[in-house]
Amino acid sequence: MSTTNPFEQLYTDLASRKLGGQALACSNDFFAGMENLVKAEAAVFDKDLYGDRGKIMDGWESRRRRFLPDGSTDDGLQYDWCVIKLGAQGIIHGVNVDTAFFLGNAPQTVALQACVSDVNPDDTTEWTDIVARSAVGPGCDNFFTVESDQVWTHVRLNMYPDGGIARLRVYGEVVADAAQRLPGELIDLAYIKNGARPLVCSDMFFSHMQNLIMPGRGVNMGDGWETKRRRHIGDAEQDRSHDWLILKLADAGNIEKVLVDTAHFKGNYPHSFALEGATLTEEQAADVEVLAADAHQDALLADRAQPSEIDWQPIMERTPLFDDREHTFRKEVKNNDHAFTHIRLKMYPDGGISRLRLWGYLSE
């Protein structure tokens, strides 16, 4: 267990309701509903909030299980379980079983299983253990590493013998189902559910870079990528004219149309933006991944260093932006006959962008 999140900066929460995650079924949620497990926002606690069944908690909480002298229980079960459909199928690298505010009512141990299914799992579903039964602490994050390269669609969280869990975070990489794509289909190469992933950025002081490629429009100012205000402090390494972000596209492809959405950003939208593309070799792509991992450990590193020897080609020249609106560009897009694997978004000088959409065609 750790007090810092080792997965959040590097991977996507595949179970998040924001991505489309859904709690399908559970053994029991007498005190608090299973759907709370996949809420995107952190759990909250209201000490004065009670209902007909007792204290209302922001999480999934089952009734107390009573064990009889012969080892059986009053409901015939030895543990509680909840089945969750991932918002996007993918490879799972880590898990956080968050027991925030569950103190005298946290489970003693948990386990996580996964499956691949085109339909809702049932009693015939074959589950694979990806997190062995392990102890968890009350009122804290409980992190577990998953060693598997399998693509999963659903998980089942088991808690022993009963109790409450605030949130389940299932961190991993989205792997799009290529069979669902039509030949020659125009797709959003920057969409997270198509397999795009932001790798590293200069700053994300106020909100995470991953929001930039999430489904739908941003619901508020916190649902976007927002950096702190840049100050000229005389340090040549930090005195940059703009913030930047490097995004791995869903797959190699050419970009035909661009959308930049500044929804909810009014007094803090960027003055302008520019967009560049590159076709990275495997070695160059690995260098970017290393930088992303290093930047996770040292937030200053990202703003001081970018991958070198990358041939960035212009896609959009520096272009003004306006507050709280969608900006769509087609005729302004350059190099739309090039197949790019990565893009670099620049925003001048700083601020917030809610969503980025890059429509194009996959390279043959």
Residue pairs with C-beta under 8 A, 6 or more apart in sequence:
1 136
1 137
1 140
1 141
1 142
1 143
2 141
2 143
3 140
3 141
5 96
5 141
5 143
6 94
6 143
6 145
7 93
7 94
7 96
7 143
7 169
7 171
8 169
8 171
8 208
9 292
9 295
9 296
10 93
10 171
10 292
10 293
10 296
11 93
11 94
11 171
11 172
11 173
12 19
12 88
12 90
12 171
12 172
12 173
12 174
12 192
12 197
12 210
13 19
13 21
13 40
13 169
13 170
13 171
14 21
14 86
14 87
14 88
14 89
14 90
14 92
14 170
14 171
14 172
14 174
15 21
15 37
15 38
15 84
15 86
15 87
15 155
15 168
15 169
15 170
16 38
16 40
16 87
16 169
17 35
17 38
17 39
17 40
17 87
18 40
18 87
18 214
18 215
19 86
19 87
19 88
19 192
19 193
19 214
19 215
20 87
20 88
20 193
20 215
21 38
21 84
21 85
21 86
21 87
21 170
22 35
22 38
22 84
22 85
22 87
23 33
23 34
23 35
23 37
23 38
23 60
23 82
23 83
23 84
24 83
24 84
24 85
24 120
24 121
24 154
25 34
25 82
25 83
25 120
26 34
26 60
26 62
26 80
26 81
26 82
26 83
27 62
27 77
27 79
27 80
27 81
27 82
28 62
28 63
28 75
28 80
28 162
29 60
29 61
29 62
29 82
30 53
30 61
30 62
30 63
31 53
31 54
31 55
31 56
31 57
31 61
31 62
31 63
31 164
32 56
32 57
32 58
32 59
32 60
32 61
32 164
33 60
34 60
34 82
36 43
36 58
36 59
36 60
36 166
36 167
37 59
37 60
37 82
37 84
37 157
37 165
37 166
37 167
37 168
38 84
38 167
38 168
39 58
39 167
42 100
42 167
43 58
43 59
43 98
43 100
43 101
43 166
43 167
44 58
45 57
45 58
45 100
45 101
46 56
49 55
49 56
50 56
57 101
57 102
57 105
57 164
57 166
58 101
58 166
59 100
59 101
59 102
59 164
59 165
59 166
59 167
60 82
60 164
60 165
60 166
61 102
61 105
61 163
61 164
61 165
62 80
62 159
62 162
62 163
62 164
63 162
64 162
65 73
65 74
65 75
65 77
65 80
65 161
65 162
66 73
66 74
67 73
67 161
68 74
73 161
78 160
78 161
79 158
79 159
79 160
79 161
79 162
80 107
80 158
80 159
80 161
80 162
80 163
81 156
81 157
81 158
81 159
82 156
82 157
82 168
83 120
83 121
83 154
83 155
83 156
84 154
84 155
84 156
84 157
84 168
84 170
85 120
85 153
85 154
86 152
86 153
86 154
86 155
86 170
87 193
88 174
88 176
88 192
88 193
89 116
89 151
89 152
89 153
89 174
89 175
89 177
90 151
90 152
90 172
90 173
90 174
90 175
91 148
91 149
91 150
91 151
91 152
91 172
91 173
91 175
92 114
92 130
92 146
92 148
92 152
92 155
92 170
92 171
92 172
93 145
93 146
93 171
93 172
93 173
94 143
94 144
94 145
94 146
94 171
94 172
95 112
95 130
95 131
95 143
95 144
95 146
95 168
95 169
95 170
95 171
96 141
96 142
96 143
96 144
96 167
96 168
96 169
96 171
97 110
97 112
97 136
97 141
97 142
97 144
97 157
97 165
97 168
98 140
98 141
98 142
98 165
98 166
98 167
98 168
98 169
99 106
99 107
99 136
99 137
99 138
99 139
99 140
99 142
99 164
99 165
99 166
100 139
100 140
100 141
100 166
100 167
101 139
101 166
102 138
102 139
102 163
102 164
102 165
102 166
103 138
103 139
104 138
105 163
105 164
106 136
106 137
106 138
106 139
106 163
106 164
106 165
107 136
107 159
107 160
107 161
107 162
107 163
107 164
107 165
108 135
108 136
108 160
108 161
108 163
109 133
109 134
109 135
109 136
109 159
109 160
110 131
110 133
110 134
110 136
110 142
110 157
110 158
110 159
110 160
110 165
111 129
111 131
111 132
111 133
111 134
111 157
111 158
111 160
112 129
112 130
112 131
112 144
112 146
112 155
112 156
112 157
112 158
113 127
113 128
113 129
113 130
113 155
113 156
113 158
114 127
114 128
114 130
114 148
114 150
114 152
114 154
114 155
114 156
115 121
115 125
115 126
115 127
115 128
115 152
115 153
115 154
115 155
115 156
116 150
116 151
116 152
116 153
116 154
117 125
117 153
117 154
118 153
121 127
121 154
121 156
127 156
128 150
130 146
130 148
130 152
130 155
131 144
131 146
133 158
133 160
134 142
134 144
136 142
146 172
151 175
155 168
155 170
157 165
157 168
159 165
173 197
174 192
174 193
174 194
174 195
174 197
175 195
176 193
176 194
176 195
176 250
181 187
181 362
184 361
185 361
186 256
186 359
186 360
186 361
187 194
187 250
187 253
187 359
187 360
187 361
187 362
188 194
188 196
188 250
188 357
188 358
188 359
189 196
189 249
189 250
189 251
189 253
189 255
189 358
189 359
189 360
189 362
190 196
190 212
190 213
190 247
190 249
190 250
190 343
190 356
190 357
190 358
191 213
191 215
191 250
191 357
192 210
192 213
192 214
192 215
193 215
194 250
194 251
195 250
195 251
196 213
196 247
196 248
196 249
196 250
197 213
197 247
197 248
198 209
198 210
198 212
198 213
198 245
198 246
198 247
198 248
199 246
199 247
199 248
199 288
199 289
199 291
199 292
199 342
200 245
200 246
200 288
200 291
200 292
200 295
200 302
201 209
201 225
201 227
201 243
201 244
201 245
201 246
201 302
202 227
202 240
202 242
202 243
202 244
202 245
202 302
202 303
203 227
203 228
203 243
203 299
203 302
203 303
203 350
204 225
204 226
204 227
205 226
205 227
205 228
206 222
206 226
206 227
206 228
206 352
207 222
207 223
207 224
207 225
207 226
207 352
208 225
209 225
209 245
211 218
211 223
211 224
211 225
211 354
211 355
212 224
212 225
212 245
212 247
212 345
212 353
212 354
212 355
212 356
213 247
213 355
213 356
214 223
214 355
217 261
217 263
217 354
217 355
218 224
218 261
218 263
218 264
218 354
218 355
220 264
221 264
221 265
221 268
221 352
223 264
223 354
224 263
224 264
224 265
224 352
224 353
224 354
224 355
225 245
225 352
225 353
225 354
226 265
226 268
226 351
226 352
226 353
227 243
227 347
227 350
227 351
227 352
228 350
229 350
230 240
230 243
230 349
230 350
232 239
233 239
237 303
237 304
238 300
238 303
238 304
240 303
241 348
241 349
242 346
242 347
242 348
242 349
242 350
243 346
243 347
243 349
243 350
243 351
244 306
244 344
244 345
244 346
244 347
245 344
245 345
246 288
246 306
246 307
246 342
246 343
246 344
247 342
247 343
247 344
247 345
247 356
248 285
248 288
248 341
248 342
249 340
249 341
249 342
249 343
249 358
251 341
251 362
251 363
252 279
252 339
252 340
252 341
252 362
252 363
253 339
253 340
253 360
253 361
253 362
253 363
254 336
254 337
254 338
254 339
254 340
254 360
254 361
254 363
255 277
255 315
255 333
255 336
255 340
255 343
255 358
255 359
255 360
256 330
256 333
256 336
256 359
256 360
256 361
257 328
257 329
257 330
257 333
257 357
257 358
257 359
257 360
258 275
258 315
258 316
258 328
258 329
258 330
258 332
258 333
258 356
258 357
258 358
258 359
259 326
259 327
259 328
259 329
259 355
259 356
259 357
259 358
259 359
260 273
260 321
260 326
260 327
260 329
260 353
260 355
260 356
261 325
261 326
261 327
261 353
261 354
261 355
261 356
261 357
262 269
262 270
262 321
262 322
262 323
262 324
262 325
262 327
262 352
262 353
262 354
263 324
263 325
263 326
263 354
263 355
264 324
264 354
265 323
265 324
265 351
265 352
265 353
265 354
266 323
266 324
267 323
268 351
268 352
269 321
269 322
269 323
269 324
269 351
269 352
269 353
270 321
270 347
270 348
270 349
270 350
270 351
270 352
270 353
271 320
271 321
271 348
271 349
271 351
272 318
272 319
272 320
272 321
272 347
272 348
273 316
273 318
273 319
273 321
273 345
273 346
273 347
273 348
273 353
274 314
274 316
274 317
274 318
274 319
274 345
274 346
274 348
275 314
275 315
275 316
275 343
275 344
275 345
275 346
276 312
276 313
276 314
276 315
276 343
276 344
276 346
277 312
277 313
277 315
277 335
277 338
277 340
277 342
277 343
277 344
278 284
278 310
278 311
278 312
278 313
278 340
278 341
278 342
278 343
278 344
279 311
279 338
279 339
279 340
279 341
279 342
280 288
280 310
280 341
280 342
284 307
284 309
284 310
285 341
285 342
287 307
288 307
288 342
291 301
291 302
291 305
291 306
291 307
294 301
295 301
295 302
312 344
313 334
313 335
313 338
313 340
314 334
314 335
315 333
315 334
315 335
315 340
315 343
316 329
316 332
316 333
316 334
317 332
317 334
318 346
318 348
319 327
319 329
319 332
321 327
321 347
321 353
336 360
339 363
343 358
345 353
345 356
347 353
